[in-house]
Amino acid sequence: EPEIPVIHVTSISLNKSSLRLQAGANATLVASISPVNADNKQVIWSSSDTGIATVENGVVTGVKPGVVKITAQSVDGGYTAVCEVTITEVVIPEIDFNGLDAVLTFPKVEEATSYEVRVYRNEDSGHKRIATYVIDAEGNIITELRAVSLQGSSGTILVPLKNLDIDGVYTIEIQVLNGLDIIDTYTVEKISNPVSNEYLSASGSRVIYQNGTLSLEHLDGYHFYLMTMEGKILRTFIARVPHELYPISLPPGNYLLTGEKDGGRKVFKFRIN
């Protein structure tokens, strides 16, 4: 009986050669083996610095700001493909309210050629888009709905938001673009009259820090990363019940709490006095 020849791997490639992630966020790299009918398609993943980013089965998770190389290597033949991953600090856009108006502030991104800001009002039936702003790399508003020009500092962009409801709840999504490619996305959800150290959303979810305990309401199923303002991950946990109480013991200062679920992401900031 003739021996069946082994079909060996001849090359490997990744769906991305570069990737940008915030600390605490994750993204999936996909490795493609050639030929497609190779007998052994196993791939070994590795990170050049697990202190900056880790990888497991192609899922890259940012740990702290820096640049790292993620390598996919075929078990058969040892062929490799590399993606350069840049991990950035967690960005929380700031919103300052003044009556029915507000100013949105967020940092410029060096690689960005433009930004698109979408403002949604959260209603019982869902999110209703009420404004869209397209902004160039220098922070100039190119197209707008109910917007006026504002000058930001050299490292930030300011976008004025007009005619907001005083008791409204809003979601603002900022897409960072390089050409037509989205290289980063920031999202912030705010009420017009926010409470210190408390986050509220239209769905009734909220995060409160008080007396050494984080209270997370209606955030069950979210995978949380507790981080310093510089993006260093201090601990991770999953909220498993609708009213989760999570004790923490940390020195005074500002901290970030990033939650991920089903591709969605929420970022909260709180202070320990």
DOSE-168653 format. One record per atom (N, C-alpha, C): residue in one letter; x, y, z. Coordinates in steps of 0.001 Angstrom, whole numbers, plus 500000, padded with zeros to 6 digits. Layout:
<recs>
aXYZ/...
</recs>
This chain:
<recs>
e500850498806500000/e500000500000500000/e500886501245500000/p500651502147499057/p501528503325498958/p501391504217500187/e502514504807500588/e502532505697501756/e501950507058501384/i501066507574502260/i500459508886502007/i501465509975502368/p501806510832501422/p502817511860501708/p502311512885502717/v503210513363503557/v502890514409504535/v502914515763503836/i501880516546504077/i501830517901503511/i502361518867504566/h503526519416504309/h504199520277505282/h503798521741505122/v503940522473506217/v503720523925506205/v504838524590505412/t504461525584504603/t505464526332503832/t505561527795504256/s504527528303504953/s504589529697505413/s503474529952506420/i503614531063507147/i502595531506508094/i502486533022507993/s501285533541508161/s501083534991508111/s500048535387509156/l500028536676509518/l499062537212510469/l498149538202509771/n496964538384510320/n496014539319509711/n496406540773509933/k497344541026510878/k497821542388511117/k499320542369511359/s500010543374510807/s501447543504511060/s501727544471512198/s500729545293512555/s500861546210513687/s499504546343514358/l499530546689515633/l498306546752516424/l498506547771517531/r497443548491517850/r497480549483518921/r496376549146519919/l496741549065521208/l495794548690522254/l496018549551523485/q494935549829524213/q495090550443525518/q495376549363526558/a496076549733527622/a496327548795528712/a494996548275529243/g494920546963529417/g493690546345529897/g492762545880528798/a492981546352527570/a492139545939526444/a492751544714525771/n491962544054524928/n492505542919524190/n492008542929522758/a492735542228521915/a492387542078520499/a492905540725520040/t492313540216518971/t492662538878518494/t493435538951517186/l494590538292517165/l495354538107515936/l495014536734515359/v494921536679514039/v494576535426513361/v495761534985512512/a496235533778512756/a497343533219511984/a496798532342510861/s497383532495509669/s496987531686508512/s498173530829508078/i497931529541507978/i498957528581507577/i498806528265506097/s499932528187505407/s499937527736504008/s500817526501503898/p500371525540503068/p499087525511502363/p497933525230503330/v496729525505502873/v495562525363503749/v495313523909504129/n495845522972503345/n495639521547503637/n496853520922504326/a497690521759504951/a498844521231505686/a498367520307506801/d499129519259507060/d498710518268508054/d498784518800509483/n499790519585509779/n499962520093511144/n499859521616511130/k498730522127511586/k498502523575511570/k498677524209512949/q499303523489513853/q499485524030515198/q500398525255515181/v500045526232516036/v500796527488516120/v501162527752517574/i502384528188517796/i502847528593519123/i502920530115519158/w502278530717520158/w502256532177520295/w503214532609521396/s503871533751521198/s504775534263522225/s504834535780522171/s505195536370523306/s505360537820523425/s506804538113523792/s507364539156523196/s508746539518523507/s508871540133524896/d507755540588525474/d507773541151526829/d506377541009527429/t506195539987528259/t504875539753528848/t504510540810529884/g505476541626530284/g505172542740531170/g504444543862530458/i504513543878529119/i503833544897528312/i502557544337527703/a502628543132527157/a501441542494526574/a501608540986526632/t500505540299526859/t500512538839526853/t499713538347525648/v499907537088525297/v499148536508524196/v498819535063524527/e497589534670524248/e497138533296524447/e496184532934523322/n496598531945522523/n495794531513521368/n495429532687520462/g496343533632520321/g496129534771519431/g495477535968520073/v494971535826521309/v494331536948522003/v495402537743522742/v495605538981522309/v496624539853522890/v495969540748523931/t496563540816525122/t496048541664526195/t497120542651526617/g496773543938526597/g497713544963527019/g497870544970528526/v499117545083528996/v499403545107530433/v499809546501530885/k500783547103530192/k501208548458530518/k501771549101529252/p501890550434529206/p502363551106527994/p503753550635527563/g503923550490526257/g505193550065525686/g504970549435524322/v506048548962523715/v505991548315522402/v506517546891522544/v505816545954521951/v506166544547522089/v505935543843520756/k506658542755520534/k506464541951519328/k505752540650519707/i504638540395519027/i503895539149519206/i504226538238518028/t504691537042518332/t505146536118517290/t504262534877517250/a503886534503516038/a503197533236515789/a504170532329515046/q504413531131515585/q505369530201514981/q504690528872514697/s504858528390513481/s504277527093513123/s505095525980513769/v504398524987514320/v505090523835514903/v505828523073513815/d505187522939512676/d505807522272511528/d506648523287510762/g507933523110510775/g508821523962509985/g509350525179510716/g508704525588511810/g509198526727512583/g509094528059511872/y508163528199510949/y507977529482510260/y507343530488511223/t507698531758511070/t507207532774512004/t506588533964511274/a505663534606511975/a505084535882511547/a504999536755512788/v505247538055512608/v505364538958513754/v504421540142513600/c503795540525514701/c502980541742514763/c503570542649515838/e503829543898515476/e504318544872516458/e503120545512517153/v503065545383518463/v501921545864519239/v502352547027520123/t501630548126520010/t501873549295520853/t500774549370521909/i501177549324523166/i500228549443524274/i500280550880524785/t499117551511524863/t499042552902525300/t498352552990526658/e498484554148527289/e497792554379528548/e496283554380528313/v495550554015529329/v494091554056529249/v493644555511529125/v492769555764528169/v492274557117527923/v490824557212528378/i490556558152529271/i489181558466529648/i488913559897529212/p488132560094528160/p487798561465527765/p487120562194528921/e487441563469529072/e486852564275530141/e485710565116529586/i484632565236530351/i483504566080529967/i483235567058531099/d483303568354530785/d482995569400531758/d481674570046531381/f480701569955532264/f479371570499532006/f479257571929532529/n478525572733531774/n478183574094532189/n476738574338531761/g475807574010532658/g474399574132532295/g474034573118531236/l473520573604530090/l473102572720529002/l474223572444528010/d475391573038528234/d476525572840527335/d477623572054528051/a478537571509527265/a479658570768527838/a480833570847526880/v482023570574527399/v483227570508526576/v483858569136526771/l484078568438525652/l484722567127525646/l486210567320525381/t487050566718526206/t488501566830526054/t489108565437525971/f489989565229524981/f490701563959524887/f492057564205524243/p493034563327524490/p494391563562523987/p494519563272522496/k495417564016521855/k495742563726520462/k496539562428520375/v496411561758519241/v497178560548518963/v498106560849517796/e499392560573517991/e500400560958516998/e500111560382515617/e499631559131515561/e499421558478514268/e498093558859513616/a497248559605514311/a495904559894513802/a495935560913512673/t495101560675511662/t494896561663510601/t493567562384510780/s492655561782511561/s491377562431511860/s490710561700513021/y489641562319513523/y488851561728514602/y487376561896514256/e486564560936514660/e485118561083514531/e484492560918515911/v483755561938516325/v483104561941517636/v481604561806517424/r481012560798518037/r479568560576517935/r478951560718519326/v477916561532519410/v477236561770520684/v475866561107520636/y475597560232521598/y474322559527521680/y473606559914522975/r472301560137522878/r471492560295524079/r470890558935524414/n471076558490525650/n470582557182526068/n469107557280526431/e468278556532525707/e466839556533525936/e466376555113526222/d465144554970526675/d464618553639527000/d464659552706525796/s464492553275524602/s464471552462523384/s465868552199522828/g466899552786523442/g468263552596522960/g469012553909522863/h470146553884522156/h470970555074521983/h470522555833520731/k470254557128520864/k469879557961519726/k471016558931519434/r471569558833518210/r472669559733517869/r472127561145517664/i472699562110518378/i472227563491518284/i473270564431517698/a474514563985517590/a475546564859517031/a476714564027516535/t477344564504515457/t478548563877514917/t479543564975514559/y480791564786514953/y481846565749514649/y482988565015513957/v483477565561512859/v484675565049512207/v485769566076512416/i486902565638512952/i487955566536513399/i489257566126512736/d490035567107512265/d491304566767511624/d492382566513512680/a493589566173512209/a494665565780513114/a495084566894514057/e494839568154513664/e495232569295514491/e494143569726515459/g492982569083515399/g491909569428516315/g490882570380515749/n490963570678514443/n489981571560513821/n488736570770513435/i487566571300513776/i486314570629513435/i486027570845511951/i485973569743511189/i485757569830509744/i484272569889509442/t483509568948509988/t482055568960509846/t481467568825511228/e480286569382511423/e479742569405512767/e478223569474512739/l477650569069513835/l476230569264514083/l476133569946515441/r475672571212515449/r475586572005516669/r476949572116517344/a477940572623516647/a479269572760517226/a479857574118516888/v480751574600517752/v481492575827517480/v482963575522517676/s483824576411517192/s485258576154517240/s485828576456518621/l486720575597519087/l487424575800520348/l488882575430520144/q489780576122520833/q491202575858520685/q491698575026521862/g492250573852521611/g492800573025522674/g494291573266522815/s494910572630523806/s496350572735523958/s497018571892522880/s498359571933522830/s499073571230521766/s498861569724521822/g498554569184523019/g498407567738523131/g496995567253523303/t496006568168523273/t494624567757523491/t493709568339522432/i492532567753522336/i491491568235521431/i490262568549522270/l489659569712522004/l488446570126522699/l487288570152521713/v486169569560522112/v484968569561521278/v483811570089522115/p483191571210521722/p482045571724522471/p480774570953522133/l480015570612523143/l478740569920522979/l477651570874523439/k476640571098522604/k475640572132522881/k474256571528523093/n473425572274523846/n471996571975523995/n471723570574524542/l472430570215525600/l472203568921526240/l471096569043527282/d470403567940527540/d469390567927528595/d470081567906529950/i469575568699530888/i470254568823532178/i470276567507532946/d469268566654532732/d469228565359533415/d469475564203532453/g470023564505531281/g470228563470530275/g471418562579530582/v471402561387529978/v472523560457530052/v473054560285528637/y474363560464528458/y474940560498527121/y476105559519527007/t476218558920525832/t477373558105525483/t478112558798524352/i479402559034524543/i480229559669523516/i481266558662523058/e481291558401521760/e482251557479521167/e483214558269520293/i484502558067520516/i485539558753519743/i486329557707518976/q486284557777517652/q487074556876516820/q488319557605516341/v489469556993516591/v490750557544516151/v491101556883514822/l491265557691513783/l491444557155512427/l492821557477511873/n493369556516511141/n494542556738510304/n494116556365508895/g493830557392508081/g493192557121506801/g491791556591507052/l491503555398506540/l490202554769506760/l490242553732507875/d491434553506508445/d491578552486509480/d491305553072510859/i490481552381511652/i490239552765513041/i491366552175513884/i492195553041514481/i493338552545515248/i493074552567516751/d492023553236517177/d491661553227518591/d490243553755518741/t489592553393519823/t488244553878520117/t488156554192521600/y487671555388521911/y487420555766523304/y485913555899523485/t485423555480524628/t483999555622524926/t483841556128526342/v482960557099526515/v482656557597527855/v481157557805527952/e480598557473529108/e479164557602529330/e478974558473530562/k478213559567530426/k478098560544531508/k476661561008531669/i476317561333532921/i475086562070533155/i475434563542533211/s474468564422532911/s474742565846532844/s475108566432534199/n474620565821535267/n474909566316536605/n475551565191537414/p476847564866537132/p477456563670537700/p477716563787539195/v477747562616539862/v478032562537541287/v479473562085541469/s480203562680542418/s481592562323542663/s481727560844543007/n482733560194542379/n483048558792542641/n481899557841542337/e480966558267541471/e479846557394541121/e479615557465539624/y479391556313539023/y479135556228537585/y477734555678537387/l476927556350536551/l475561555898536280/l475367555699534786/s474513554775534401/s474169554617532993/s472665554467532866/a472170554616531632/a470732554548531399/a470166553179531753/s470993552161531694/s470518550809532000/s470470550543533500/g470871551526534308/g470841551354535752/g472130550824536337/s473159550578535517/s474436550097536044/s475194551255536681/r475958550935537732/r476760551977538356/r477904551371539147/v478931552191539387/v480090551807540183/v480297552876541241/i480391552460542497/i480613553389543597/i481759552857544449/y482683553748544836/y483712553372545807/y483390554022547144/q483389553222548207/q483114553764549531/q483680552834550596/n484469553415551494/n484974552693552671/n485654551371552319/g486548551422551330/g487331550239550992/g486626549194550160/t485467549536549603/t484712548562548807/t484200549197547523/l484373548480546414/l483751548870545153/l482396548187545056/s481368548965544808/s480024548428544600/s479699548526543121/l479484547372542476/l479192547315541045/l477772546802540873/e476921547633540307/e475516547266540162/e475149547101538691/h474517545966538388/h474064545632537032/h475226545607536042/l476348545062536485/l477523544895535626/l477993543440535653/d477082542513535980/d477447541105536037/d477869540613534657/g478915539785534665/g479460539252533422/g480620540055532876/y480859541244533425/y481989542055532964/y483286541555533600/h484337541493532787/h485687541173533265/h486389542495533523/f486750542747534783/f487294544045535177/f488800543988535387/y489458545099535001/y490868545327535280/y490961546569536158/l491537546434537357/l491768547571538242/l493194548039538011/m493348549331537649/m494644549826537204/m494988551164537842/t496287551478537825/t496728552823538154/t496408553739536980/m496533555048537182/m496280555992536101/m497301555841534977/e498461555236535273/e499490555012534243/e499229553739533451/g498196552981533818/g497838551788533067/g498386550489533620/k499039550513534789/k499545549277535385/k498389548501536011/i498237547243535604/i497150546415536121/i497495545934537530/l496627546235538484/l496831545838539871/l496156544513540186/r494981544293539619/r494276543031539806/r493143542925538792/t492663541713538582/t491539541479537677/t490482540662538408/f489241540842538004/f488163540063538595/f486950540119537681/i486009539217537901/i484768539161537129/i483598539437538065/a482737540363537662/a481509540616538420/a480511539513538071/r480157538700539035/r479348537508538757/r477881537664539129/v477563538689539905/v476172538893540329/v475782540342540058/p474484540632539966/p474042541999539641/p474468543044540662/h474663542643541919/h475083543585542955/h476374543053543577/e477484543311542896/e478785542779543300/e479469543758544252/l479998543238545366/l480802544026546296/l482223543493546242/y483180544379545935/y484563543948545766/y485453544763546697/p485971544151547784/p486825544893548714/p488207545143548117/i488734546335548324/i490075546667547858/i490803547433548954/s492114547263549000/s492947547993549946/s494103548596549174/l494002549888548880/l494993550577548067/l495310551925548693/p496501552463548431/p496847553782548964/p496019554876548302/p495923556054548927/p495161557160548339/p495652557514546940/g494721557912546069/g495060558308544709/g493916558039543760/n494146558328542473/n493156558079541427/n493420556724540779/y492349556002540460/y492465554673539873/y491470554510538722/l491775553543537851/l490915553224536718/l490346551826536890/l489104551663536472/l488464550353536443/l487905550153535042/t488478549183534318/t488057548890532948/t487293547576532926/g486103547598532329/g485291546389532231/g485022546021530786/e485112544724530466/e484868544245529108/e483852543112529136/k482936543143528149/k481932542090528028/k481366542101526616/d481390540939525955/d480792540770524622/d481278541832523638/g482564542158523693/g483133543132522768/g482937544573523179/g482126544817524212/g481925546174524710/g482903546494525820/r483119547785526061/r484120548201527037/r483641549429527781/k483769549412529103/k483446550565529938/k484669550903530776/v484948552191530930/v486080552639531735/v485577553619532782/f485914553371534035/f485502554232535136/f486743554770535844/k486618555937536431/k487694556512537236/k487155556796538630/f487921556445539656/f487492556753541014/f488703557147541853/r488430557788542966/r489493558286543835/r489375557684545225/i490543557321545786/i490620556892547177/i491295558003547969/n490613558535548943/n491149559640549746/n491930559119550952/
</recs>
